Each structure stands twice: as structure tokens, then as C-alpha cells.
Amino acid sequence: MQNRTLSLTVISLFASLTSIGAFIKIPLPVIPFTLQILFVFLAGCLLGSKKGMMSQLLYVGIGLIGIPVFASGGGPEYVLKPTFGYLIGFIIAAYVIGSIVEKTKKPELKNFIFANVIGLIIVYILGITYVYISLNTWLDSSISFKDVLMMGLVYSIGQDLLLAVFGGVLAVRLHSHFAKARENEKKVAA
């Protein structure tokens, strides 16, 4: 029972942190720079693939039912916003980051940074593709893929790479604490 309670607690914690990260933002054209991605990195690095993914699924689910946890609000209509692809990317990235970290033999900085950069690439691929499709279809704005790349990649890649490194540094520091919690779960369950 305590094992399940701890799992639900850390999943909810990282969903909440991602939500808080949405409101720490620097407004940029079309795609605001937020700290959400930092908490996606940490969810994958510290919770592992399944729990990391579940934390982001919870975050997106809460937003889609109408609670304004996204950078620009919430509700089911949010799937029509150009930036929704980034949220889909958060879910997949947390899973992939967690999978990479789970497969490494030692929790080292280079492994966390590598996993975070791969996760960032996933978020960018899904996010930029969704922006392009949404702007050129249901939002009826004719815009080239090159322009979408400028808006979605060039303006924010530097900051996000710094957050990938910072997330790696934090993960190195915090990983042992989460590992101890997992050991305690096993002892309690036994």
C-alpha cells in the first residue's frame, strides 16, 4: 500500500511541477519559453520511464479537462492550439528519457544530459511538426516550414539545451534520494 501511495505521490508531484513550470515563462512569438521542459527532464531521469510518462500524462489530462495548467490555459479545445504538440512530446520524452536512464549502468552526468537531449529532440520534432500542421490547416495561416523552424527551434534551442544540462546536474544530485526511496519501498513491501 505504501509503495502505491509513494508512486502516486511522486507522479502527482512531477505533474504539479510541470504545471508550475508553465507559469514561469518568457513570452516569445508563437511559442513561449517556459520551465516545463526542465520538469519533463527530471520526471524521466528521477522517476523512470513509466512513472515519468504517467506524470506527464496526468499533467496533460488535468489540462484537457479544463484546469488551466498549460502555459496558455486549459480545456479540451487546447488540442487545437499550435503548441499542443509540445505537450504530446512531453509524454513521450519523459518515457524515452526514463528508458535511457534505466539502461545506463551508472547514474552519471553525461548519461542524464544525453537522455535529456534525446528527450528535447523528441519534444521539438513533435512540437514543431504540430505547429506547422495546425497553422497550415485548421488555423488557416500559410506559413513555411522554415519559418516554423525559426519560431519553434532557433529562438529557444539555446535555453532548452542549457535546461537539459541543468536538469542533468539536478538529476545527478537527486537521483540517489529517489533511489533510496525506491529501496525503502522494497523494504516496506517485503
Buried (B, 14 or more C-beta within 10 A) or exposed (E): EEEEEBBEEBBBBBBBBBBEBBEEBEEBEBBBBBBBBBBBBBBBBBBBBBBBBBBBBBBBBBBBEEEBBBBEBBBEEBBEBBBBBBBBBBBBBBBBBBBBBEEEEEBEEEBBBBBBBBBBBBBBBBBBBBBBBBBBEEEEEEBEEEBBBEBBBEBBEEBBBEBBBBBBEBBBEBBEEBEEBBEEBEEEEE
